[in-house]
Amino acid sequence: MHKIFKCPECKEYTLEKICKRCKIKTINPKPPKFSLEDRFGKYRRIYKNELGN
Ligand SMILES: [Zn+2]
C-alpha cells in the first residue's frame, strides 16, 4: 500500500518520494483525520486505474 507524500516546496500531494516538479524530497504529511486519508485513497485509485490502462 502506497502512502501519500507532500512536497514542502510547492505543497502538492504526490505518490512519489521525490517531487517531479521541484526535484526535492517529499514529506509524509500525516493527515490528522481519517476522512482526509480516505479522500486521497479514492484519488489514488483513480490515478492507479489511469496508469494501468
Ligand atoms: Zn514540489
PDB file of the backbone (N, CA, C, O) and the ligand in Angstrom, with CONECT records:
HET     ZN  A 101       1
ATOM      1  N   MET A   1       0.835  -1.203   0.000  1.00  0.00           N
ATOM      2  CA  MET A   1       0.000   0.000   0.000  1.00  0.00           C
ATOM      3  C   MET A   1       0.871   1.256   0.000  1.00  0.00           C
ATOM      4  O   MET A   1       1.746   1.430   0.848  1.00  0.00           O
ATOM      5  N   HIS A   2       0.609   2.111  -0.963  1.00  0.00           N
ATOM      6  CA  HIS A   2       1.407   3.330  -1.086  1.00  0.00           C
ATOM      7  C   HIS A   2       0.919   4.405  -0.137  1.00  0.00           C
ATOM      8  O   HIS A   2      -0.236   4.416   0.290  1.00  0.00           O
ATOM      9  N   LYS A   3       1.808   5.284   0.171  1.00  0.00           N
ATOM     10  CA  LYS A   3       1.448   6.414   1.014  1.00  0.00           C
ATOM     11  C   LYS A   3       1.468   7.687   0.187  1.00  0.00           C
ATOM     12  O   LYS A   3       2.121   7.788  -0.852  1.00  0.00           O
ATOM     13  N   ILE A   4       0.729   8.642   0.696  1.00  0.00           N
ATOM     14  CA  ILE A   4       0.712   9.955   0.050  1.00  0.00           C
ATOM     15  C   ILE A   4       1.783  10.822   0.695  1.00  0.00           C
ATOM     16  O   ILE A   4       1.893  10.899   1.918  1.00  0.00           O
ATOM     17  N   PHE A   5       2.551  11.458  -0.139  1.00  0.00           N
ATOM     18  CA  PHE A   5       3.573  12.381   0.347  1.00  0.00           C
ATOM     19  C   PHE A   5       3.219  13.790  -0.093  1.00  0.00           C
ATOM     20  O   PHE A   5       2.400  14.006  -0.985  1.00  0.00           O
ATOM     21  N   LYS A   6       3.859  14.727   0.558  1.00  0.00           N
ATOM     22  CA  LYS A   6       3.593  16.122   0.219  1.00  0.00           C
ATOM     23  C   LYS A   6       4.906  16.857  -0.001  1.00  0.00           C
ATOM     24  O   LYS A   6       5.854  16.718   0.772  1.00  0.00           O
ATOM     25  N   CYS A   7       4.939  17.633  -1.059  1.00  0.00           N
ATOM     26  CA  CYS A   7       6.140  18.411  -1.342  1.00  0.00           C
ATOM     27  C   CYS A   7       6.160  19.656  -0.451  1.00  0.00           C
ATOM     28  O   CYS A   7       5.207  20.435  -0.473  1.00  0.00           O
ATOM     29  N   PRO A   8       7.208  19.856   0.319  1.00  0.00           N
ATOM     30  CA  PRO A   8       7.280  21.036   1.193  1.00  0.00           C
ATOM     31  C   PRO A   8       7.497  22.333   0.414  1.00  0.00           C
ATOM     32  O   PRO A   8       7.341  23.427   0.956  1.00  0.00           O
ATOM     33  N   GLU A   9       7.855  22.198  -0.853  1.00  0.00           N
ATOM     34  CA  GLU A   9       8.142  23.386  -1.667  1.00  0.00           C
ATOM     35  C   GLU A   9       6.884  23.915  -2.365  1.00  0.00           C
ATOM     36  O   GLU A   9       6.497  25.065  -2.159  1.00  0.00           O
ATOM     37  N   CYS A  10       6.243  23.072  -3.191  1.00  0.00           N
ATOM     38  CA  CYS A  10       5.077  23.527  -3.944  1.00  0.00           C
ATOM     39  C   CYS A  10       3.763  23.112  -3.289  1.00  0.00           C
ATOM     40  O   CYS A  10       2.687  23.420  -3.800  1.00  0.00           O
ATOM     41  N   LYS A  11       3.853  22.405  -2.145  1.00  0.00           N
ATOM     42  CA  LYS A  11       2.679  21.989  -1.360  1.00  0.00           C
ATOM     43  C   LYS A  11       1.766  21.026  -2.114  1.00  0.00           C
ATOM     44  O   LYS A  11       0.596  20.877  -1.764  1.00  0.00           O
ATOM     45  N   GLU A  12       2.289  20.382  -3.131  1.00  0.00           N
ATOM     46  CA  GLU A  12       1.499  19.434  -3.892  1.00  0.00           C
ATOM     47  C   GLU A  12       1.590  18.053  -3.251  1.00  0.00           C
ATOM     48  O   GLU A  12       2.634  17.654  -2.736  1.00  0.00           O
ATOM     49  N   TYR A  13       0.473  17.339  -3.296  1.00  0.00           N
ATOM     50  CA  TYR A  13       0.475  15.959  -2.826  1.00  0.00           C
ATOM     51  C   TYR A  13       0.880  15.046  -3.967  1.00  0.00           C
ATOM     52  O   TYR A  13       0.499  15.264  -5.117  1.00  0.00           O
ATOM     53  N   THR A  14       1.646  14.031  -3.645  1.00  0.00           N
ATOM     54  CA  THR A  14       2.153  13.134  -4.675  1.00  0.00           C
ATOM     55  C   THR A  14       2.350  11.744  -4.111  1.00  0.00           C
ATOM     56  O   THR A  14       2.416  11.561  -2.895  1.00  0.00           O
ATOM     57  N   LEU A  15       2.443  10.766  -4.994  1.00  0.00           N
ATOM     58  CA  LEU A  15       2.747   9.403  -4.564  1.00  0.00           C
ATOM     59  C   LEU A  15       4.242   9.159  -4.575  1.00  0.00           C
ATOM     60  O   LEU A  15       4.717   8.135  -4.084  1.00  0.00           O
ATOM     61  N   GLU A  16       4.975  10.093  -5.132  1.00  0.00           N
ATOM     62  CA  GLU A  16       6.416   9.939  -5.289  1.00  0.00           C
ATOM     63  C   GLU A  16       7.172  10.441  -4.075  1.00  0.00           C
ATOM     64  O   GLU A  16       6.715  11.346  -3.376  1.00  0.00           O
ATOM     65  N   LYS A  17       8.330   9.850  -3.828  1.00  0.00           N
ATOM     66  CA  LYS A  17       9.168  10.307  -2.731  1.00  0.00           C
ATOM     67  C   LYS A  17       9.982  11.533  -3.129  1.00  0.00           C
ATOM     68  O   LYS A  17      10.535  12.242  -2.289  1.00  0.00           O
ATOM     69  N   ILE A  18      10.034  11.756  -4.430  1.00  0.00           N
ATOM     70  CA  ILE A  18      10.701  12.948  -4.957  1.00  0.00           C
ATOM     71  C   ILE A  18       9.681  13.737  -5.781  1.00  0.00           C
ATOM     72  O   ILE A  18       9.014  13.179  -6.652  1.00  0.00           O
ATOM     73  N   CYS A  19       9.568  15.026  -5.502  1.00  0.00           N
ATOM     74  CA  CYS A  19       8.646  15.857  -6.269  1.00  0.00           C
ATOM     75  C   CYS A  19       9.186  16.024  -7.684  1.00  0.00           C
ATOM     76  O   CYS A  19      10.318  16.462  -7.893  1.00  0.00           O
ATOM     77  N   LYS A  20       8.341  15.661  -8.654  1.00  0.00           N
ATOM     78  CA  LYS A  20       8.782  15.736 -10.053  1.00  0.00           C
ATOM     79  C   LYS A  20       8.967  17.184 -10.502  1.00  0.00           C
ATOM     80  O   LYS A  20       9.753  17.478 -11.403  1.00  0.00           O
ATOM     81  N   ARG A  21       8.226  18.075  -9.854  1.00  0.00           N
ATOM     82  CA  ARG A  21       8.297  19.479 -10.243  1.00  0.00           C
ATOM     83  C   ARG A  21       9.535  20.157  -9.661  1.00  0.00           C
ATOM     84  O   ARG A  21      10.234  20.896 -10.354  1.00  0.00           O
ATOM     85  N   CYS A  22       9.798  19.896  -8.373  1.00  0.00           N
ATOM     86  CA  CYS A  22      10.880  20.608  -7.677  1.00  0.00           C
ATOM     87  C   CYS A  22      12.154  19.779  -7.543  1.00  0.00           C
ATOM     88  O   CYS A  22      13.221  20.303  -7.223  1.00  0.00           O
ATOM     89  N   LYS A  23      12.025  18.469  -7.795  1.00  0.00           N
ATOM     90  CA  LYS A  23      13.177  17.566  -7.691  1.00  0.00           C
ATOM     91  C   LYS A  23      13.759  17.513  -6.280  1.00  0.00           C
ATOM     92  O   LYS A  23      14.965  17.352  -6.088  1.00  0.00           O
ATOM     93  N   ILE A  24      12.873  17.653  -5.308  1.00  0.00           N
ATOM     94  CA  ILE A  24      13.318  17.532  -3.919  1.00  0.00           C
ATOM     95  C   ILE A  24      12.505  16.462  -3.199  1.00  0.00           C
ATOM     96  O   ILE A  24      11.461  16.030  -3.687  1.00  0.00           O
ATOM     97  N   LYS A  25      12.984  16.046  -2.053  1.00  0.00           N
ATOM     98  CA  LYS A  25      12.313  15.006  -1.286  1.00  0.00           C
ATOM     99  C   LYS A  25      10.980  15.486  -0.738  1.00  0.00           C
ATOM    100  O   LYS A  25      10.871  16.588  -0.201  1.00  0.00           O
ATOM    101  N   THR A  26       9.964  14.635  -0.885  1.00  0.00           N
ATOM    102  CA  THR A  26       8.656  14.950  -0.315  1.00  0.00           C
ATOM    103  C   THR A  26       8.597  14.449   1.115  1.00  0.00           C
ATOM    104  O   THR A  26       9.415  13.634   1.542  1.00  0.00           O
ATOM    105  N   ILE A  27       7.616  14.951   1.846  1.00  0.00           N
ATOM    106  CA  ILE A  27       7.465  14.565   3.248  1.00  0.00           C
ATOM    107  C   ILE A  27       6.145  13.848   3.461  1.00  0.00           C
ATOM    108  O   ILE A  27       5.231  13.953   2.643  1.00  0.00           O
ATOM    109  N   ASN A  28       6.050  13.124   4.558  1.00  0.00           N
ATOM    110  CA  ASN A  28       4.795  12.489   4.933  1.00  0.00           C
ATOM    111  C   ASN A  28       3.958  13.504   5.711  1.00  0.00           C
ATOM    112  O   ASN A  28       4.330  13.899   6.816  1.00  0.00           O
ATOM    113  N   PRO A  29       2.822  13.930   5.133  1.00  0.00           N
ATOM    114  CA  PRO A  29       2.037  14.994   5.763  1.00  0.00           C
ATOM    115  C   PRO A  29       1.287  14.557   7.015  1.00  0.00           C
ATOM    116  O   PRO A  29       0.822  15.400   7.782  1.00  0.00           O
ATOM    117  N   LYS A  30       1.163  13.240   7.230  1.00  0.00           N
ATOM    118  CA  LYS A  30       0.451  12.706   8.398  1.00  0.00           C
ATOM    119  C   LYS A  30      -0.919  13.359   8.586  1.00  0.00           C
ATOM    120  O   LYS A  30      -1.089  14.231   9.438  1.00  0.00           O
ATOM    121  N   PRO A  31      -1.890  12.928   7.781  1.00  0.00           N
ATOM    122  CA  PRO A  31      -3.232  13.517   7.849  1.00  0.00           C
ATOM    123  C   PRO A  31      -3.847  13.360   9.234  1.00  0.00           C
ATOM    124  O   PRO A  31      -3.804  12.267   9.799  1.00  0.00           O
ATOM    125  N   PRO A  32      -4.423  14.430   9.800  1.00  0.00           N
ATOM    126  CA  PRO A  32      -4.991  14.397  11.138  1.00  0.00           C
ATOM    127  C   PRO A  32      -6.297  13.640  11.215  1.00  0.00           C
ATOM    128  O   PRO A  32      -6.676  13.168  12.287  1.00  0.00           O
ATOM    129  N   LYS A  33      -7.000  13.515  10.085  1.00  0.00           N
ATOM    130  CA  LYS A  33      -8.304  12.841  10.095  1.00  0.00           C
ATOM    131  C   LYS A  33      -8.312  11.677   9.112  1.00  0.00           C
ATOM    132  O   LYS A  33      -7.633  11.691   8.085  1.00  0.00           O
ATOM    133  N   PHE A  34      -9.098  10.680   9.462  1.00  0.00           N
ATOM    134  CA  PHE A  34      -9.230   9.526   8.585  1.00  0.00           C
ATOM    135  C   PHE A  34      -9.936   9.908   7.290  1.00  0.00           C
ATOM    136  O   PHE A  34      -9.635   9.370   6.225  1.00  0.00           O
ATOM    137  N   SER A  35     -10.872  10.837   7.390  1.00  0.00           N
ATOM    138  CA  SER A  35     -11.636  11.256   6.211  1.00  0.00           C
ATOM    139  C   SER A  35     -10.708  11.842   5.150  1.00  0.00           C
ATOM    140  O   SER A  35     -10.924  11.669   3.951  1.00  0.00           O
ATOM    141  N   LEU A  36      -9.697  12.519   5.605  1.00  0.00           N
ATOM    142  CA  LEU A  36      -8.735  13.103   4.678  1.00  0.00           C
ATOM    143  C   LEU A  36      -7.970  12.002   3.951  1.00  0.00           C
ATOM    144  O   LEU A  36      -7.766  12.060   2.738  1.00  0.00           O
ATOM    145  N   GLU A  37      -7.558  11.012   4.709  1.00  0.00           N
ATOM    146  CA  GLU A  37      -6.822   9.888   4.140  1.00  0.00           C
ATOM    147  C   GLU A  37      -7.706   9.139   3.131  1.00  0.00           C
ATOM    148  O   GLU A  37      -7.236   8.695   2.083  1.00  0.00           O
ATOM    149  N   ASP A  38      -8.989   9.010   3.472  1.00  0.00           N
ATOM    150  CA  ASP A  38      -9.934   8.318   2.618  1.00  0.00           C
ATOM    151  C   ASP A  38     -10.099   9.040   1.291  1.00  0.00           C
ATOM    152  O   ASP A  38     -10.195   8.412   0.237  1.00  0.00           O
ATOM    153  N   ARG A  39     -10.131  10.337   1.353  1.00  0.00           N
ATOM    154  CA  ARG A  39     -10.283  11.136   0.151  1.00  0.00           C
ATOM    155  C   ARG A  39      -9.099  10.920  -0.792  1.00  0.00           C
ATOM    156  O   ARG A  39      -9.263  10.807  -2.006  1.00  0.00           O
ATOM    157  N   PHE A  40      -7.932  10.867  -0.215  1.00  0.00           N
ATOM    158  CA  PHE A  40      -6.741  10.638  -1.027  1.00  0.00           C
ATOM    159  C   PHE A  40      -6.711   9.206  -1.541  1.00  0.00           C
ATOM    160  O   PHE A  40      -6.184   8.929  -2.618  1.00  0.00           O
ATOM    161  N   GLY A  41      -7.287   8.298  -0.752  1.00  0.00           N
ATOM    162  CA  GLY A  41      -7.349   6.904  -1.179  1.00  0.00           C
ATOM    163  C   GLY A  41      -8.159   6.761  -2.452  1.00  0.00           C
ATOM    164  O   GLY A  41      -7.798   6.006  -3.355  1.00  0.00           O
ATOM    165  N   LYS A  42      -9.272   7.503  -2.513  1.00  0.00           N
ATOM    166  CA  LYS A  42     -10.125   7.464  -3.685  1.00  0.00           C
ATOM    167  C   LYS A  42      -9.381   8.055  -4.892  1.00  0.00           C
ATOM    168  O   LYS A  42      -9.434   7.523  -6.000  1.00  0.00           O
ATOM    169  N   TYR A  43      -8.710   9.133  -4.646  1.00  0.00           N
ATOM    170  CA  TYR A  43      -7.937   9.805  -5.685  1.00  0.00           C
ATOM    171  C   TYR A  43      -6.834   8.889  -6.202  1.00  0.00           C
ATOM    172  O   TYR A  43      -6.547   8.841  -7.399  1.00  0.00           O
ATOM    173  N   ARG A  44      -6.228   8.170  -5.271  1.00  0.00           N
ATOM    174  CA  ARG A  44      -5.127   7.269  -5.616  1.00  0.00           C
ATOM    175  C   ARG A  44      -5.617   6.140  -6.514  1.00  0.00           C
ATOM    176  O   ARG A  44      -4.931   5.746  -7.457  1.00  0.00           O
ATOM    177  N   ARG A  45      -6.816   5.617  -6.213  1.00  0.00           N
ATOM    178  CA  ARG A  45      -7.342   4.511  -7.014  1.00  0.00           C
ATOM    179  C   ARG A  45      -7.611   4.972  -8.447  1.00  0.00           C
ATOM    180  O   ARG A  45      -7.335   4.240  -9.398  1.00  0.00           O
ATOM    181  N   ILE A  46      -8.139   6.164  -8.598  1.00  0.00           N
ATOM    182  CA  ILE A  46      -8.395   6.709  -9.934  1.00  0.00           C
ATOM    183  C   ILE A  46      -7.077   6.847 -10.679  1.00  0.00           C
ATOM    184  O   ILE A  46      -6.963   6.487 -11.850  1.00  0.00           O
ATOM    185  N   TYR A  47      -6.104   7.366  -9.988  1.00  0.00           N
ATOM    186  CA  TYR A  47      -4.785   7.580 -10.557  1.00  0.00           C
ATOM    187  C   TYR A  47      -4.181   6.255 -11.007  1.00  0.00           C
ATOM    188  O   TYR A  47      -3.582   6.163 -12.078  1.00  0.00           O
ATOM    189  N   LYS A  48      -4.347   5.235 -10.175  1.00  0.00           N
ATOM    190  CA  LYS A  48      -3.782   3.924 -10.469  1.00  0.00           C
ATOM    191  C   LYS A  48      -4.463   3.301 -11.692  1.00  0.00           C
ATOM    192  O   LYS A  48      -3.814   2.670 -12.527  1.00  0.00           O
ATOM    193  N   ASN A  49      -5.774   3.489 -11.779  1.00  0.00           N
ATOM    194  CA  ASN A  49      -6.514   2.962 -12.916  1.00  0.00           C
ATOM    195  C   ASN A  49      -6.036   3.579 -14.229  1.00  0.00           C
ATOM    196  O   ASN A  49      -5.914   2.899 -15.248  1.00  0.00           O
ATOM    197  N   GLU A  50      -5.777   4.852 -14.179  1.00  0.00           N
ATOM    198  CA  GLU A  50      -5.301   5.534 -15.384  1.00  0.00           C
ATOM    199  C   GLU A  50      -3.935   5.025 -15.815  1.00  0.00           C
ATOM    200  O   GLU A  50      -3.646   4.898 -17.005  1.00  0.00           O
ATOM    201  N   LEU A  51      -3.118   4.740 -14.842  1.00  0.00           N
ATOM    202  CA  LEU A  51      -1.782   4.222 -15.136  1.00  0.00           C
ATOM    203  C   LEU A  51      -1.851   2.790 -15.661  1.00  0.00           C
ATOM    204  O   LEU A  51      -1.023   2.370 -16.470  1.00  0.00           O
ATOM    205  N   GLY A  52      -2.862   2.044 -15.182  1.00  0.00           N
ATOM    206  CA  GLY A  52      -2.997   0.641 -15.578  1.00  0.00           C
ATOM    207  C   GLY A  52      -3.427   0.459 -17.021  1.00  0.00           C
ATOM    208  O   GLY A  52      -3.164  -0.585 -17.617  1.00  0.00           O
ATOM    209  N   ASN A  53      -4.094   1.470 -17.597  1.00  0.00           N
ATOM    210  CA  ASN A  53      -4.575   1.361 -18.965  1.00  0.00           C
ATOM    211  C   ASN A  53      -3.561   1.698 -20.024  1.00  0.00           C
ATOM    212  O   ASN A  53      -3.868   1.638 -21.214  1.00  0.00           O
TER     213      ASN A  53
HETATM  214 ZN    ZN A 101       7.302  20.314  -5.434  1.00  0.00          ZN2+
END
